């Protein structure tokens, strides 16, 4: 029996909806990354984008377990002397609440050209509304 390799033109994509309200950020990110890569499909091929589109709503209401909300640090560096800054999720949530989930998902997909293509299929929204109702997304629950 020969190994089957999926061709990019033969991939059918679905749209999935994840509600992050009162869900742990890491668990939401794991589910989203799995769907984005297409790991749950029979036709999964590592070098082909076989994943689906994922919509995450209520990103501002996602939570961290334990004391991570106050102790976890995200850092940025401008490239200049003294340009390194550290932020807690609590401060980031005030400015850009979608960043927390986007950053977690980005860390769970490959860091190469394919990963960048996969990442474009992630749509994260702060509130409960999203502009993708025409795609009829399938709601997914976090186990």
N, CA, C and O of each residue as an XYZ file, in Angstrom:
572
protein
N       0.840     -1.186      0.000
C       0.000      0.000      0.000
C       0.881      1.243      0.000
O       1.845      1.321      0.761
N       0.558      2.205     -0.839
C       1.352      3.418     -0.943
C       0.815      4.500     -0.009
O      -0.371      4.529      0.319
N       1.707      5.378      0.407
C       1.321      6.501      1.240
C       0.622      7.543      0.382
O       1.100      7.896     -0.696
N      -0.509      8.029      0.866
C      -1.276      9.024      0.127
C      -0.829     10.416      0.546
O      -0.744     10.712      1.738
N      -0.548     11.261     -0.420
C      -0.202     12.649     -0.154
C      -1.302     13.550     -0.696
O      -1.655     13.486     -1.873
N      -1.830     14.379      0.170
C      -2.908     15.290     -0.199
C      -2.393     16.400     -1.102
O      -1.334     16.972     -0.845
N      -3.127     16.702     -2.140
C      -2.780     17.819     -3.019
C      -3.511     19.070     -2.518
O      -4.662     18.981     -2.091
N      -2.859     20.222     -2.566
C      -3.488     21.446     -2.048
C      -4.817     21.792     -2.716
O      -5.673     22.415     -2.088
N      -5.001     21.406     -3.960
C      -6.244     21.741     -4.665
C      -7.412     20.854     -4.253
O      -8.565     21.192     -4.519
N      -7.132     19.727     -3.611
C      -8.182     18.773     -3.237
C      -8.699     18.963     -1.814
O      -9.576     18.221     -1.371
N      -8.171     19.936     -1.104
C      -8.533     20.131      0.301
C      -9.863     20.872      0.400
O     -10.048     21.914     -0.230
N     -10.787     20.331      1.195
C     -12.038     21.043      1.480
C     -11.932     21.626      2.894
O     -11.542     20.937      3.836
N     -12.279     22.884      3.018
C     -12.113     23.571      4.302
C     -13.465     23.916      4.921
O     -14.389     24.353      4.235
N     -13.556     23.712      6.212
C     -14.734     24.085      6.981
C     -14.402     25.313      7.815
O     -13.236     25.680      7.964
N     -15.425     25.936      8.351
C     -15.268     27.055      9.270
C     -15.749     26.600     10.644
O     -16.836     26.035     10.770
N     -14.940     26.846     11.674
C     -15.285     26.464     13.037
C     -15.314     27.700     13.920
O     -14.552     28.645     13.713
N     -16.199     27.682     14.903
C     -16.378     28.793     15.830
C     -16.080     28.314     17.244
O     -16.665     27.339     17.715
N     -15.164     29.005     17.918
C     -14.820     28.682     19.304
C     -15.167     29.889     20.163
O     -14.742     31.009     19.879
N     -15.945     29.649     21.220
C     -16.280     30.716     22.164
C     -15.302     30.628     23.333
O     -15.302     29.639     24.067
N     -14.467     31.655     23.511
C     -13.425     31.639     24.536
C     -13.898     32.180     25.880
O     -13.092     32.326     26.799
N     -15.180     32.478     26.011
C     -15.688     33.045     27.263
C     -15.490     32.049     28.406
O     -15.959     30.912     28.341
N     -14.791     32.492     29.452
C     -14.500     31.695     30.655
C     -13.755     30.399     30.336
O     -13.878     29.420     31.071
N     -12.993     30.385     29.258
C     -12.166     29.230     28.900
C     -10.698     29.596     29.125
O     -10.321     30.763     29.030
N      -9.879     28.591     29.422
C      -8.455     28.812     29.634
C      -7.786     29.060     28.279
O      -8.037     28.340     27.313
N      -6.940     30.075     28.221
C      -6.304     30.503     26.970
C      -5.563     29.354     26.300
O      -5.685     29.166     25.090
N      -4.800     28.584     27.064
C      -4.025     27.483     26.492
C      -4.885     26.404     25.870
O      -4.532     25.854     24.827
N      -6.005     26.093     26.494
C      -6.886     25.049     25.959
C      -7.571     25.515     24.679
O      -7.759     24.732     23.748
N      -7.940     26.783     24.637
C      -8.527     27.346     23.415
C      -7.487     27.321     22.295
O      -7.802     26.981     21.155
N      -6.251     27.682     22.627
C      -5.180     27.727     21.627
C      -4.854     26.341     21.084
O      -4.606     26.192     19.887
N      -4.852     25.329     21.941
C      -4.576     23.955     21.490
C      -5.637     23.499     20.500
O      -5.315     22.932     19.456
N      -6.894     23.745     20.824
C      -7.993     23.340     19.941
C      -7.906     24.079     18.608
O      -8.080     23.479     17.547
N      -7.639     25.378     18.666
C      -7.545     26.178     17.444
C      -6.363     25.738     16.583
O      -6.494     25.624     15.364
N      -5.211     25.492     17.205
C      -4.022     25.083     16.449
C      -4.232     23.728     15.778
O      -3.781     23.516     14.653
N      -4.910     22.819     16.457
C      -5.189     21.500     15.878
C      -6.094     21.623     14.663
O      -5.862     20.970     13.645
N      -7.121     22.453     14.764
C      -8.033     22.654     13.636
C      -7.341     23.385     12.482
O      -7.559     23.057     11.316
N      -6.513     24.371     12.810
C      -5.817     25.129     11.771
C      -4.852     24.254     10.969
O      -4.725     24.416      9.756
N      -4.183     23.337     11.641
C      -3.235     22.458     10.953
C      -3.922     21.320     10.232
O      -3.368     20.778      9.276
N      -5.125     20.940     10.668
C      -5.829     19.827     10.044
C      -5.396     18.489     10.594
O      -5.537     17.469      9.918
N      -4.866     18.469     11.817
C      -4.348     17.238     12.407
C      -5.436     16.199     12.657
O      -5.144     15.005     12.723
N      -6.671     16.632     12.796
C      -7.749     15.689     13.051
C      -8.306     15.044     11.798
O      -9.166     14.167     11.885
N      -7.837     15.458     10.646
C      -8.353     14.918      9.389
C      -7.576     13.669      8.974
O      -6.397     13.517      9.293
N      -8.248     12.797      8.271
C      -7.615     11.580      7.765
C      -6.582     11.930      6.695
O      -5.581     11.231      6.540
N      -6.824     12.997      5.972
C      -5.962     13.378      4.858
C      -4.792     14.258      5.285
O      -4.140     14.850      4.424
N      -4.502     14.365      6.576
C      -3.442     15.251      7.056
C      -2.110     14.912      6.385
O      -1.673     13.761      6.372
N      -1.489     15.937      5.837
C      -0.161     15.822      5.243
C       0.676     16.954      5.826
O       0.273     18.114      5.735
N       1.843     16.652      6.429
C       2.608     17.677      7.140
C       3.072     18.854      6.284
O       3.212     19.968      6.789
N       3.313     18.616      4.994
C       3.861     19.682      4.159
C       2.804     20.391      3.311
O       3.144     21.198      2.446
N       1.519     20.095      3.555
C       0.428     20.725      2.816
C      -0.540     21.343      3.823
O      -0.807     20.764      4.876
N      -1.056     22.507      3.496
C      -2.033     23.174      4.351
C      -3.389     22.487      4.192
O      -4.136     22.790      3.262
N      -3.704     21.562      5.101
C      -4.962     20.814      5.036
C      -5.957     21.288      6.094
O      -7.016     20.683      6.262
N      -5.626     22.362      6.803
C      -6.439     22.808      7.925
C      -7.672     23.599      7.543
O      -7.913     23.901      6.374
N      -8.446     23.923      8.565
C      -9.700     24.643      8.405
C      -9.549     26.079      8.903
O      -8.520     26.447      9.469
N     -10.581     26.874      8.685
C     -10.631     28.244      9.187
C     -11.229     28.231     10.589
O     -12.188     27.505     10.854
N     -10.665     29.032     11.483
C     -11.120     29.059     12.872
C     -11.452     30.495     13.272
O     -10.670     31.419     13.049
N     -12.635     30.656     13.869
C     -13.076     31.947     14.398
C     -13.137     31.807     15.915
O     -13.771     30.887     16.430
N     -12.483     32.713     16.626
C     -12.532     32.707     18.090
C     -13.198     34.006     18.524
O     -12.732     35.096     18.191
N     -14.295     33.879     19.274
C     -15.011     35.058     19.762
C     -14.836     35.176     21.274
O     -14.423     34.222     21.934
N     -15.149     36.337     21.811
C     -15.030     36.638     23.243
C     -13.600     36.444     23.743
O     -13.394     35.906     24.831
N     -12.626     36.873     22.970
C     -11.219     36.726     23.355
C     -10.897     37.524     24.615
O     -10.004     37.151     25.376
N     -11.610     38.608     24.835
C     -11.342     39.431     26.018
C     -11.792     38.750     27.307
O     -11.381     39.153     28.395
N     -12.636     37.718     27.197
C     -13.152     37.039     28.386
C     -12.457     35.711     28.655
O     -12.873     34.973     29.548
N     -11.405     35.390     27.899
C     -10.632     34.174     28.155
C      -9.812     34.379     29.424
O      -9.432     35.504     29.746
N      -9.541     33.300     30.140
C      -8.854     33.405     31.425
C      -7.559     32.599     31.415
O      -7.343     31.740     30.560
N      -6.713     32.899     32.383
C      -5.508     32.122     32.640
C      -5.722     31.344     33.924
O      -6.426     31.809     34.821
N      -5.125     30.170     34.023
C      -5.239     29.393     35.253
C      -4.161     29.849     36.235
O      -3.118     30.362     35.831
N      -4.419     29.660     37.508
C      -3.447     30.017     38.534
C      -3.214     31.517     38.613
O      -4.140     32.315     38.469
N      -1.953     31.885     38.845
C      -1.593     33.300     38.991
C      -0.982     33.875     37.717
O      -0.340     34.925     37.759
N      -1.173     33.202     36.593
C      -0.548     33.643     35.341
C      -1.029     35.021     34.894
O      -0.290     35.745     34.227
N      -2.230     35.384     35.246
C      -2.772     36.694     34.858
C      -1.886     37.832     35.375
O      -1.801     38.885     34.743
N      -1.230     37.626     36.514
C      -0.420     38.673     37.133
C       1.074     38.384     37.066
O       1.876     39.316     37.135
N       1.478     37.105     36.933
C       2.893     36.750     36.992
C       3.524     36.455     35.636
O       4.735     36.611     35.481
N       2.743     36.039     34.665
C       3.291     35.740     33.337
C       3.764     37.033     32.686
O       3.167     38.089     32.897
N       4.826     36.957     31.901
C       5.388     38.143     31.259
C       5.501     37.946     29.754
O       5.938     36.895     29.284
N       5.104     38.959     29.013
C       5.328     39.030     27.574
C       6.325     40.159     27.367
O       6.156     41.239     27.932
N       7.362     39.929     26.568
C       8.361     40.970     26.394
C       8.468     41.395     24.939
O       8.247     40.603     24.023
N       8.812     42.661     24.747
C       9.072     43.211     23.421
C      10.416     43.920     23.477
O      10.853     44.372     24.536
N      11.062     44.009     22.327
C      12.356     44.684     22.264
C      12.404     45.529     21.005
O      12.218     45.014     19.902
N      12.651     46.823     21.160
C      12.638     47.747     20.030
C      13.934     47.708     19.234
O      13.964     48.163     18.091
N      14.998     47.177     19.812
C      16.292     47.148     19.146
C      17.221     48.235     19.659
O      18.409     48.239     19.336
N      16.698     49.145     20.445
C      17.496     50.222     21.002
C      17.898     49.897     22.440
O      17.302     49.039     23.091
N      18.924     50.605     22.918
C      19.368     50.426     24.292
C      18.237     50.845     25.227
O      17.671     51.928     25.075
N      17.915     50.006     26.174
C      16.826     50.284     27.101
C      15.457     50.122     26.483
O      14.463     50.587     27.040
N      15.392     49.469     25.341
C      14.127     49.336     24.623
C      13.366     48.063     24.911
O      12.397     47.756     24.218
N      13.787     47.307     25.929
C      13.069     46.079     26.264
C      11.972     46.397     27.272
O      12.212     47.046     28.290
N      10.770     45.931     26.972
C       9.636     46.176     27.859
C       8.956     44.854     28.172
O       8.882     43.967     27.323
N       8.462     44.730     29.390
C       7.744     43.538     29.828
C       6.324     43.923     30.211
O       6.088     44.953     30.842
N       5.382     43.069     29.815
C       3.970     43.324     30.099
C       3.336     42.079     30.698
O       3.713     40.957     30.359
N       2.374     42.279     31.586
C       1.589     41.170     32.115
C       0.329     41.033     31.264
O      -0.078     41.993     30.610
N      -0.293     39.855     31.263
C      -1.548     39.699     30.519
C      -2.620     40.696     30.954
O      -3.458     41.103     30.150
N      -2.590     41.080     32.209
C      -3.567     42.036     32.726
C      -3.458     43.383     31.994
O      -4.478     43.994     31.676
N      -2.231     43.847     31.727
C      -2.034     45.114     31.016
C      -2.316     44.968     29.526
O      -2.880     45.872     28.910
N      -1.931     43.842     28.947
C      -2.158     43.618     27.512
C      -3.649     43.556     27.220
O      -4.108     44.058     26.194
N      -4.398     42.943     28.119
C      -5.842     42.784     27.927
C      -6.552     44.141     27.795
O      -7.574     44.238     27.116
N      -6.025     45.171     28.431
C      -6.631     46.502     28.346
C      -6.456     47.124     26.961
O      -7.367     47.783     26.458
N      -5.287     46.919     26.339
C      -5.000     47.523     25.035
C      -5.455     46.662     23.867
O      -6.137     47.145     22.963
N      -5.081     45.392     23.882
C      -5.354     44.522     22.736
C      -5.652     43.104     23.226
O      -4.746     42.271     23.248
N      -6.881     42.807     23.614
C      -7.215     41.513     24.206
C      -7.064     40.326     23.259
O      -6.916     39.193     23.716
N      -7.098     40.565     21.956
C      -6.962     39.443     21.020
C      -5.530     38.916     20.977
O      -5.309     37.776     20.568
N      -4.551     39.726     21.391
C      -3.144     39.334     21.330
C      -2.856     38.077     22.136
O      -2.060     37.241     21.708
N      -3.487     37.927     23.293
C      -3.184     36.800     24.170
C      -3.470     35.465     23.489
O      -2.663     34.540     23.580
N      -4.593     35.359     22.817
C      -4.931     34.111     22.125
C      -4.113     33.977     20.844
O      -3.635     32.887     20.529
N      -3.949     35.067     20.108
C      -3.158     35.011     18.874
C      -1.730     34.558     19.157
O      -1.179     33.745     18.415
N      -1.138     35.072     20.212
C       0.236     34.726     20.577
C       0.339     33.258     20.977
O       1.297     32.578     20.607
N      -0.637     32.770     21.725
C      -0.628     31.367     22.154
C      -0.767     30.422     20.957
O      -0.067     29.413     20.878
N      -1.665     30.747     20.033
C      -1.865     29.897     18.849
C      -0.636     29.953     17.954
O      -0.215     28.927     17.420
N      -0.057     31.132     17.784
C       1.119     31.282     16.919
C       2.271     30.414     17.413
O       3.040     29.885     16.611
N       2.392     30.267     18.721
C       3.453     29.431     19.271
C       3.221     27.945     19.079
O       4.142     27.150     19.267
N       2.004     27.552     18.707
C       1.662     26.134     18.568
C       1.626     25.650     17.122
O       1.393     24.467     16.876
N       1.851     26.539     16.172
C       1.893     26.115     14.772
C       3.327     26.271     14.270
O       4.114     26.981     14.896
N       3.688     25.632     13.164
C       5.075     25.684     12.689
C       5.552     27.110     12.422
O       4.779     27.975     12.010
N       6.841     27.331     12.665
C       7.436     28.649     12.454
C       8.178     28.655     11.121
O       9.404     28.746     11.079
N       7.423     28.557     10.044
C       7.992     28.556      8.696
C       6.951     29.111      7.725
O       5.939     29.667      8.153
N       7.193     28.964      6.409
C       6.262     29.521      5.416
C       4.873     28.912      5.540
O       3.868     29.616      5.441
N       4.821     27.601      5.758
C       3.531     26.933      5.895
C       2.793     27.446      7.131
O       1.580     27.651      7.094
N       3.526     27.653      8.223
C       2.922     28.176      9.442
C       2.336     29.565      9.257
O       1.277     29.874      9.802
N       3.019     30.399      8.491
C       2.500     31.742      8.223
C       1.220     31.678      7.400
O       0.301     32.470      7.607
N       1.164     30.735      6.469
C      -0.043     30.564      5.658
C      -1.195     30.038      6.524
O      -2.336     30.477      6.381
N      -0.891     29.106      7.411
C      -1.895     28.543      8.311
C      -2.448     29.638      9.233
O      -3.651     29.695      9.487
N      -1.568     30.493      9.724
C      -1.947     31.536     10.679
C      -2.946     32.532     10.091
O      -3.714     33.145     10.833
N      -2.943     32.699      8.776
C      -3.876     33.642      8.150
C      -5.323     33.165      8.231
O      -6.243     33.950      7.999
N      -5.538     31.892      8.556
C      -6.897     31.353      8.649
C      -7.473     31.471     10.057
O      -8.575     30.991     10.322
N      -6.733     32.107     10.954
C      -7.212     32.338     12.316
C      -7.842     33.724     12.388
O      -7.241     34.711     11.965
N      -9.059     33.789     12.929
C      -9.782     35.052     13.056
C     -10.219     35.196     14.516
O     -11.084     34.455     14.982
N      -9.623     36.143     15.231
C      -9.906     36.330     16.656
C     -10.626     37.657     16.844
O     -10.211     38.684     16.306
N     -11.718     37.625     17.622
C     -12.520     38.827     17.861
C     -12.721     39.032     19.358
O     -12.896     38.082     20.121
N     -12.691     40.291     19.749
C     -12.794     40.667     21.154
C     -14.168     40.363     21.734
O     -14.270     39.872     22.858
N     -15.204     40.643     20.994
C     -16.569     40.461     21.477
C     -17.234     39.231     20.893
O     -16.574     38.345     20.352
N     -18.566     39.192     21.012
C     -19.329     38.027     20.556
C     -19.706     38.106     19.080
O     -20.103     37.099     18.494
N     -19.590     39.288     18.467
C     -19.956     39.428     17.053
C     -18.753     39.172     16.159
O     -17.613     39.473     16.513
N     -19.039     38.607     14.986
C     -18.002     38.402     13.978
C     -18.635     38.532     12.597
O     -19.831     38.281     12.448
N     -17.855     38.921     11.578
C     -18.410     39.154     10.242
C     -18.465     37.915      9.352
O     -18.617     38.045      8.137
N     -18.345     36.720      9.924
C     -18.269     35.496      9.119
C     -19.531     34.639      9.217
O     -19.452     33.417      9.091
N     -20.675     35.248      9.435
C     -21.909     34.464      9.551
C     -22.292     33.812      8.228
O     -22.957     32.776      8.228
N     -21.891     34.391      7.108
C     -22.218     33.820      5.795
C     -21.526     32.475      5.569
O     -22.000     31.661      4.777
N     -20.409     32.236      6.259
C     -19.687     30.973      6.108
C     -20.310     29.844      6.930
O     -19.897     28.691      6.804
N     -21.289     30.159      7.762
C     -21.975     29.194      8.618
C     -20.982     28.349      9.427
O     -20.872     27.143      9.210
N     -20.258     28.986     10.361
C     -19.268     28.242     11.135
C     -19.911     27.215     12.066
O     -21.008     27.426     12.584
N     -19.216     26.115     12.266
C     -19.678     25.033     13.135
C     -19.153     25.306     14.542
O     -17.939     25.406     14.724
N     -20.037     25.431     15.554
C     -19.561     25.678     16.920
C     -18.811     24.462     17.472
O     -19.237     23.320     17.301
N     -17.698     24.733     18.130
C     -16.874     23.688     18.740
C     -16.772     23.998     20.226
O     -16.554     25.146     20.612
N     -16.928     22.978     21.059
C     -16.775     23.179     22.501
C     -15.382     22.732     22.930
O     -14.794     21.830     22.334
N     -14.869     23.371     23.961
C     -13.567     23.009     24.511
C     -13.809     21.954     25.578
O     -14.546     22.191     26.536
N     -13.205     20.816     25.420
C     -13.413     19.703     26.376
C     -12.675     19.930     27.659
O     -12.741     19.098     28.564
